[in-house]
Amino acid sequence: MDSAYNDHLPELEKRDWSEFYPFVERKDPPDMPEASGRAVELTMFVDASHATNLVTRQSRAGVLIYVNKAPIIWYSKKQNAIETSSFGSEFMALKTGVELLEGLVYKLQMMGVPIEGYCHTCVDNKSVVNDTSIPESLLRKKSNSIAYHYVRSKCAEDLLRITYENTKTNLADILTKVQSGATKKHFRDRIMFPGD
């Protein structure tokens, strides 16, 4: 059996978001087939490199989504907007990751694949982790309010729970930055052969 990639990650408690997003509820597609077989677990790594484009100062977003131990979605792209802070570029990358995750969850549901719990989501910006994991936290940057509320509403649905992942171990880092040969090999091996 292909066990989950996130076995080494801590279990994250479910938070009560009802005071902030009382209208949110997780809805399965109405024409979804009955799930059968073994449930799969989802893990997502998200990263952004702030203002790395030297001409336009656009940031690059990187998203890596696993189904059990298989990397299913690899995403690396310049962001459309120019963010003035690393917080903003990380939040925009997380928003992109959540949109990709929603699409993957829908596809799996429509194929009858059962999904175990929430998607364990790893980001390397502690401010982003706090603002998306603690219901009482307040947005300090108004310009990021759409991504902020979108991601938090998906946390309220329990689609995902977000945890901190050090930049040295965040697998999405390979999708956002130029790295030395040894660092690139380390990430590549961890992505392609998790648990070895």
PLY file of the C-alpha trace (Angstrom):
ply
format ascii 1.0
element vertex 196
property float x
property float y
property float z
element edge 195
property int vertex1
property int vertex2
end_header
0.00 0.00 0.00
1.21 3.51 -0.85
1.13 5.18 2.55
0.72 8.90 3.03
3.57 11.34 2.58
2.45 13.34 5.61
3.09 10.58 8.18
5.96 12.63 9.63
3.87 15.80 10.02
2.05 16.63 13.28
-1.70 16.16 13.58
-3.33 19.59 13.44
-6.33 20.39 15.59
-9.58 21.49 14.00
-10.31 25.12 14.83
-13.72 26.71 15.38
-14.22 29.24 12.59
-18.00 29.66 13.07
-17.72 33.17 14.52
-15.82 34.42 11.48
-17.28 32.32 8.64
-20.73 31.10 9.79
-21.88 30.67 6.17
-19.15 28.17 5.26
-19.88 24.48 4.89
-18.12 21.81 2.91
-20.25 20.59 0.05
-19.64 17.50 -2.02
-20.58 17.60 -5.71
-24.27 16.61 -6.07
-23.57 13.98 -8.75
-20.54 12.49 -7.01
-20.31 8.69 -7.22
-20.10 6.67 -4.03
-16.50 6.49 -2.85
-14.89 3.06 -2.80
-11.46 1.64 -2.13
-8.81 2.86 0.25
-8.84 6.50 1.23
-5.96 8.70 0.08
-4.28 11.48 2.02
-3.32 14.84 0.55
-0.26 16.93 1.35
0.59 20.31 -0.16
3.80 22.34 -0.03
3.61 26.04 -0.97
6.37 28.60 -1.42
7.02 31.96 -3.04
10.21 33.76 -3.91
9.58 37.43 -3.30
10.45 39.86 -6.15
12.94 37.51 -7.82
12.24 38.76 -11.34
14.91 41.45 -11.63
13.10 43.31 -14.43
9.51 43.49 -13.13
10.03 42.38 -9.50
7.31 39.76 -9.84
7.46 36.89 -7.37
7.37 33.22 -8.33
4.85 30.83 -6.78
5.55 27.14 -6.29
3.03 24.47 -5.31
3.59 20.73 -4.93
0.60 18.50 -4.10
0.89 14.83 -3.16
-1.72 12.09 -3.20
-0.24 9.70 -0.66
3.45 9.57 -1.70
2.92 10.50 -5.35
3.58 14.10 -6.44
0.49 14.81 -8.58
0.58 18.57 -9.16
3.75 20.57 -9.75
3.17 24.30 -10.26
5.77 27.00 -10.80
4.80 30.36 -12.28
5.44 34.07 -12.01
2.67 35.78 -10.09
0.46 38.18 -12.03
0.60 40.94 -9.43
3.68 42.61 -7.98
3.61 42.11 -4.23
5.34 44.59 -1.95
6.14 42.05 0.77
7.14 38.42 1.13
3.96 37.97 3.21
1.87 39.08 0.20
3.69 36.86 -2.28
3.44 33.85 0.07
-0.29 34.48 0.58
-0.89 34.74 -3.18
1.00 31.47 -3.68
-1.13 29.83 -0.98
-4.31 31.07 -2.66
-3.12 29.52 -5.94
-2.34 26.28 -4.11
-5.81 26.16 -2.56
-7.40 26.67 -5.98
-5.32 23.79 -7.39
-6.22 21.67 -4.36
-9.94 22.31 -4.83
-9.71 21.17 -8.46
-7.82 18.01 -7.48
-10.28 17.17 -4.69
-13.20 17.56 -7.12
-11.54 15.26 -9.67
-10.80 12.61 -7.05
-14.38 12.80 -5.72
-15.80 12.46 -9.23
-13.64 9.35 -9.77
-14.99 7.83 -6.55
-11.69 8.09 -4.68
-12.24 8.51 -0.93
-10.17 11.27 0.69
-8.93 10.91 4.26
-9.51 14.09 6.27
-7.94 17.41 5.39
-4.99 18.33 3.19
-1.90 18.87 5.30
-0.52 22.16 3.92
3.05 23.30 4.60
4.27 26.89 4.16
7.49 28.54 5.31
6.15 31.92 6.41
5.06 31.97 10.07
2.87 35.07 9.60
0.92 33.30 6.85
0.57 30.21 9.05
-0.77 32.29 11.95
-3.15 34.36 9.81
-4.64 31.23 8.22
-4.66 28.93 11.25
-5.78 31.12 14.13
-9.37 32.33 13.70
-8.81 35.38 15.94
-5.84 36.67 13.94
-6.31 39.93 12.10
-5.13 40.81 8.61
-2.50 43.49 8.77
-2.25 44.11 5.02
-5.49 45.22 3.46
-4.18 44.65 -0.07
-4.13 40.88 0.58
-7.69 40.68 1.92
-9.19 38.58 -0.91
-6.54 35.86 -0.69
-6.70 36.08 3.12
-10.46 35.46 3.36
-10.49 32.90 0.53
-7.83 30.73 2.19
-9.32 31.14 5.67
-12.80 30.17 4.40
-11.31 26.95 2.97
-9.67 26.29 6.35
-13.11 26.83 7.90
-14.48 24.17 5.51
-11.67 21.92 6.80
-10.45 21.41 3.24
-6.95 22.08 4.54
-5.04 22.83 7.71
-1.86 24.83 7.52
1.41 24.25 9.33
4.86 25.79 9.28
7.56 24.07 7.24
11.12 25.38 7.44
12.35 26.77 4.13
15.22 24.24 4.18
12.73 21.36 4.07
9.84 22.97 2.13
9.72 20.88 -1.05
8.07 23.69 -3.03
11.30 25.66 -2.64
12.73 23.84 -5.67
9.93 25.35 -7.78
10.66 28.95 -6.82
14.40 29.51 -6.45
17.70 28.73 -8.15
19.65 26.29 -5.99
23.07 24.70 -5.83
23.48 21.22 -7.28
23.58 19.54 -3.87
20.45 21.35 -2.63
18.58 20.64 -5.87
19.51 16.93 -5.66
18.39 16.79 -2.01
14.96 18.25 -2.88
14.60 16.14 -6.03
15.34 12.95 -4.10
12.88 13.87 -1.33
10.17 14.66 -3.91
10.62 11.56 -6.04
11.57 9.06 -3.33
9.84 10.15 -0.11
10.63 8.06 2.93
13.86 6.61 1.48
0 1
1 2
2 3
3 4
4 5
5 6
6 7
7 8
8 9
9 10
10 11
11 12
12 13
13 14
14 15
15 16
16 17
17 18
18 19
19 20
20 21
21 22
22 23
23 24
24 25
25 26
26 27
27 28
28 29
29 30
30 31
31 32
32 33
33 34
34 35
35 36
36 37
37 38
38 39
39 40
40 41
41 42
42 43
43 44
44 45
45 46
46 47
47 48
48 49
49 50
50 51
51 52
52 53
53 54
54 55
55 56
56 57
57 58
58 59
59 60
60 61
61 62
62 63
63 64
64 65
65 66
66 67
67 68
68 69
69 70
70 71
71 72
72 73
73 74
74 75
75 76
76 77
77 78
78 79
79 80
80 81
81 82
82 83
83 84
84 85
85 86
86 87
87 88
88 89
89 90
90 91
91 92
92 93
93 94
94 95
95 96
96 97
97 98
98 99
99 100
100 101
101 102
102 103
103 104
104 105
105 106
106 107
107 108
108 109
109 110
110 111
111 112
112 113
113 114
114 115
115 116
116 117
117 118
118 119
119 120
120 121
121 122
122 123
123 124
124 125
125 126
126 127
127 128
128 129
129 130
130 131
131 132
132 133
133 134
134 135
135 136
136 137
137 138
138 139
139 140
140 141
141 142
142 143
143 144
144 145
145 146
146 147
147 148
148 149
149 150
150 151
151 152
152 153
153 154
154 155
155 156
156 157
157 158
158 159
159 160
160 161
161 162
162 163
163 164
164 165
165 166
166 167
167 168
168 169
169 170
170 171
171 172
172 173
173 174
174 175
175 176
176 177
177 178
178 179
179 180
180 181
181 182
182 183
183 184
184 185
185 186
186 187
187 188
188 189
189 190
190 191
191 192
192 193
193 194
194 195
